[in-house]
Amino acid sequence: MSEKIRKIGVFTSGGDSPGMNAAVRSVVRTCAFHNIECVGIYQGYEGMMKGDFEILGPRSVKGIINKGGTILKSARSKEFRTKEGRQKAYDQLQKAEIDALVAIGGDGTFTGAMIFNQEFNFPVMGIPGTIDNDIFGTSHTLGFDTAQNTVVEAIDKIRDTASSHNRLFFIEVMGRDVGHIALNVGIAGGAEEILIPEEDLGLDRLVESLNKSRTSGKSSSIVVVAEGDKIGKNIFELKEYVDENMEGYDVRVSVLGHMQRGGAPSCFDRVLASRMGVKAVESILEGKTNFMVGLLNNVMQLTPLDQAIKGKSKINLELLRVSDIMST
């Protein structure tokens, strides 16, 4: 165990995701278990530069494992992207006698942590918190499972009204660069088509598929669209195209938006957050730095931050095939 680490700072940054609070709780209590101090850093890198710190003990984090969002708040910081801003943050950490950092967030958060480590040789460890599941080095990011459950519940409710009125619903879900949410919830929600950034279905094929569904006897349809889908510039253009090229469907659009980020984390995300927090703190105490903790084959493993940032999480091709079969 490292003799140099006496105080660890923890912060959340970027977009919030269910499970972040559970991860903060885990970091705090793991620190307490190993008899070292834990400092909560508010407002991410912005708060780090301002010295917005608070000592957190085991009782400080009671009752938050079931809370969505983040008690430490989150903010994006332009100033931290400058060397002067990072120097401010370093000075504040030195003043507070903080020896290492646990950063909970996504690509942007990890990029800042990696640069900070390179410039000041400051120990950092990342925990992946983003509903998009777009981080390399982990099968699941914090919040992904919860977001999927939230979306499936919404799709089930939308299907009720779609069936009642013989409507076609385009449902947009988050996923600017990857289609993990769309692909999984599309299968779970019984969607007729799933549009994701990784696969360009094409407008003509989309119409052909919907016509085939109607011919087979389906009176209503659900199409799940990832926000980064390549077919149309946006989901409303898809609606217009289908309106113009298909008869007999009453087309509606539902954009689920930020509701996908909120809500109490699922059991899976609470357990994952707890495991990641323990692994992050204990890895720092073992002298490791500049890594991200992740779940691979149900085992907590470390991935270098630069690989986590540069790598790309891949769509499960088997799920694409399952989706095609299920839409029959």
N, C-alpha and C positions, 0 to 999 in steps of 0.2 A: 504494500500500500504506500502511495506517495506521502512523504512526510511534509511536503511543501503545501499541500492543499488544506486550508483551514476554513475557507469560506467560499461557497459556490453561489453564483448568481443565476437566476432563471428568468426567462422572459418569453413572451409570445409575440409574434410579428407576422405581418401580411394578413391574408384573409383568415377570419376565425373559422374554427371547425369544432363540431361536437367531440369531446374527449380531451380538449386542451386543458380544461380545469382538472380533469382526472390525472393528466400528466404532471401538472404543476404540483398537485397533491402528492403524487408519487415521488417526485424529486425532493420535495420538502421533507417527507417522512423518511426517505432513504438517507438523506443527510443527517437527520436526527438519530437514526439507527446507528450511524457510524460516528456519532459525536462530533459532527462538524456543523457550522452555521450555514443557513440558507438565506439568501436575500432575494426578495421579489423585486423585479425591475419593471416599472409601469411604463406603458406606451412604447414598448419595443426599443428600437435604437434611439428614438427621439427622447425617451425618458432616460436612457443610458447617458446621453450627452448632458442632460440636465441634472443628473444625480437624483432622479426620482425613485429612491430605493426604500424598501421596508424589510426589516428582519421578519422572517416567517418561521414559526414553530409548528409542531404537529397539530396544535389546537387552532392555529390560524387558518388551516385549510379544511376544517371540519365542515361537513354538509355541502361540499362543492363537487363531489364525484358525479352527482346526478345533474349538474347544471350545464347547459349549453353555453356557448360563447367563451369568454375568458375573463376572469376576475382581474387579471393584470392588464387588461385592455390591449389594444393593438393599434399601431399607427405606421404609416409609411413615411420614411424620412429621406428627403432629398439631401439634407446636409450631411448625413452619415456617408453618403456616396463620395464625399470629398475627403481628402487626407486631413484637412483641418477639423472636420467633423469627427472623424475617427480618433484624432488626437484628443479632442474634448472628452470623448467617451472613455478613452484609456485613462486620462487624468482622473476622471470621476471614479472609475473602478479602483484605481490605485489609492485614492483618498479614502474610499470605503473599505480598503483592504480585502477586496474580492479577488480570489486567486484563479477562478475558472468560471466558464459560462456554459449553461445548457440553453440552447436556442431551439424553440419550438415553432415550426413554420414550414415554409416551402422553399422553392428554388431561390427566390430573392433573399430570404432570411439566411439561407446557407451560404449564398455568395458573399453576403456581408460578413458572416462569421469567418469564412475562409480567408478573405482578404485581411480581416482584423488579426487573425492568427499569423498570417505571413508577415505583416508589418510589425507586430509587437510581440511575437512568439508567445501569445496568450492562449492558454488551453481552452479549447471549445469542443462541444459535443452537440450534435443535432438530433432532434426528434421530429420526424416528418408529420406535420399537421396540415392536411388539406383534403377537402372532400373529393378532389378530382382523381386521386390515386395515381398521380403522374410523376412520382419520384422513383428513380431507379434505385434498386437495392432493398426493396421491401415489397412483399406481396400485397400489403394493406397499409395505407396511411391512416392516421387518426381522423375520424369523421366520415370516411368512405362508406363504411357499413351503415352508419346511422342515416346518412344522406340517401342511400339506396332505399332504406325502409320508409323514409319520409316520402320519397317520390312514388314508390309502389302504392302506398296508401292513397296518394292523390290520384294516381291513374285508376285505381279501383273505383273511386268515387266518380271520376269523369266518365268511365265506361258505363256506369249506371244511366247517366243522362244521355250518353251517345246512343245507347241501345233503345232508350225510350223514344227518341226522335229520329232514328235512322241517320245519325250524323257521323261525319268523318272529323275526327279531332287530330290536329297537329299539336303535340305537347313538347315544348322546348325545355330541355334540362341543361344543367351546367356541364361544361366540357369544351373549353375553347380550343384546346390542342389535342385532347384525347377523348375517346368515346367510352371509357370504362363504365360510367354511370348509365349512359344511354343503353349500352349493350346488355348490361345485367338487368336493368329495370324493364327494358323492352321484353326480354324473355319472361321475366317474372310477372309482368303485367299483361302478357298475352297480346303484345302489339303485332299488327299485321306487317309493319315495316319498321326498321330501325336505321336511322341515318346518322353516320358517325364520320369524323374527319378522316379516318384511315381508309374508308371505302367510299368511292364516288359512284353511287348507284346510277345517277343520271336521271334527268326529269322524265324522259320517255319511258324508261324502265319502271320508274315509280308509278306512273299512270297505268302502265301495263299490269303491274303487280296489283294495284288497287282494283282494276277492272276484273282481274282474275279472281280476287277475293269476293267481289260482288257476284260474279257469275257462279261461284261455288256455293252461294246462298247466304253470305254474310250481309246483314242489313246495316251494320255499323262497323267502323274501323277506327283503330288507334294507330297513329304513326308517331313514334318517339324520335325527336330530333335533337342531337347534341348541338349546342350553340355554335360550335366551330365546323359544322357540316359544310361540305364544299359544293353541294348542289345549287343552292340559292344564296344570295347575299344575306337574306334573313328569312325567318319562318313565314313572314307575311307575303313575301314573294312566292313562296311555295304554295300558299293558299290561293293567291291570284292565278298562278299557272294551272292548278287543279280545277279551279272554278271555270277557267276558260277552255279546258281540254277534257273535262268529264261532266257528264250529265247525271242527275239523279242523286247527287250527294249534297247535303247541306253541310258546308265546311266551316269548322270553327277552329280557333287558335287559343291555346292556353300556354302562357309563359310562366313557369313555376318560380323562376327568379330566386331571390335570396332566402325564401322559406326553406330551401334545401340545406342551408348552412345552420339553421337553428334547431332547437329542440334538445331534449335530454339525450345524451349518448346511449347507444345500445349496450347491452351486456358485453358484446364482443369488443366494442371500442373502450369500455371501461377497463376490461381485463388487459387489452393491448396497451393502453396508456400506462397502466400500473407496471406492466412488464418493461415497457420502454424506459420509464423513469428510473427504475432500479438499475437497468443495464447502463443507462447514460451516466449516472452518478458513480457507479462502481467501476466503470471503464476509466473515468477521469481519475479516480483514486488509484487505479492500476498504472497510471502514468500515460495513458493513451490520450491523444488529442487529434482534432481535425477529422473526426469520423462522424457518421450518422448511424444511429441504431435502427435496425429494421428487422422485419419478420420474414424469414426465408425458410420454407419447409417446416414451419411452426417452431423455429428456433430463433432466438434473438442473436443477430449477427451484426458486425460492424462493416460499413462501406465507407471508403475515403470520401470526404465531402466533394472533391472535384469530380469523382465518378458519379456520385449521386446527382450532381448538378448537370453534368454533360450527358449522362446516360439517358436512355428513353425507355419508359415502361411500355411494354408491348401488349397489344390486344390479344386475348385468348382466341386463337383461330377456331378452336373447337366450338366456342360459343357462337361464332358466326354461322357455322354449319347447323348447330342446334336451332338457331333462330330461323334459318331457312326452312328447316323441316317443320318446326312448330307453326309456321305461318301458312301451312298447307290447308 
